Each structure stands twice: as structure tokens, then as C-alpha cells.
């Protein structure tokens, strides 16, 4: 079986969106970063949970998944966000910068077509806060075609939680025991 990818988004997953009164979870610490294309005096404030680094490293160390950034942060994910969490250098899906006014211009997450091409027939867990029902249907269709796909969708104002990574660990463990990546081979090998 091909090793599944673990596709990781950042905004709404590692960096929660503020709630209506502008607050972020108390577990998160503010950092000011300077993404590519910005000046040092034009930094961006991000809030990160320092525990996420350790939790993600624990998942990476299983060796059962190939972690990949899948975010509009692109290279900045590896150079800015990852180091703040103590993560190793990770590759990233080189997403374009589309001229869109919504993250769902076709009724589904704008990244999906690029991810589908990038994945080919590889199994994957994709953690993103912005899926629609059409994305979940896509994941189920991929799984039905033998390309096991699990979507995990954190609440964007809370972000990644321990239970999301536990869900990923259970899914990949079942998939690795089956060894085929086929949808009917193990319970729970499906889109969530």
C-alpha cells in the first residue's frame, strides 16, 4: 500500500480565526511573522498553540503518513509557521494564488482540484476547516475508487484538537493493517 499523505492546512486549523469579540483560544500564543512579499514593518499576527508541534511530531514519528503542507501559506508554512511549532521542514502543495472572492467559487473548496491532481491515486488524510458537502462527496468518491480519503474538519475558531489527530491515527492504523487502501477492506476507511 502507498503511504497516505497527511495534508495540513494552517488558517482555521493551526491558526484559529478570532471569535466575534476578537479573542482566540487561551491555549494559543501570539507571534508576529513576515511572509514572503511583505516588509519587516508589515508583519502578520498569528496565534499558535505550542502543543500542536509536539502532537504533530508524535503523528509524524509513527512513519505511517507523509506530512505535507496544503495551505495558502505555501513556502511560508515551512519557513515561518513550522519553526514556531518545532516542526521539521515539510514539503508543500504549490497552490496557485487564484483571483477569487470566496473559498468556494464552484461550491467546493478552491484547493480541491489542485489537491486532486497533486494526489493522483495516493490515499490521504486532509485536515482543513473549510470543506463543503461537495468536498465530502469527493472524498467518498475517491475512497470508493480505491483511493482512501479522510477529511477532518476542525472548527475554525478552535482549530486542531487532540481528537482530530486521534481520528487520523485510528484511520491510518486501520488502513495500514489492511494494506490495500481499498474502501471496503476496513471499517472507517472513508470520508468523515
Secondary structure, DSSP 8 states (H G I E B T S, - for coil): ---EEEEE--BTTTB----TTS---TTEEEEEE--TTS-TTS-EEEEEEHHHHHHHHHHHHTSSEEEEE-STTTHHIIIIIHHHHT-----B--------SSTTTTSS-TTHHHHHHHHTT--EEEE-S---HHHHHHHHHHHHTT--EEEE---TTT---HHHHHHHHHHHHHHHHH-S--GGGSTT-S--
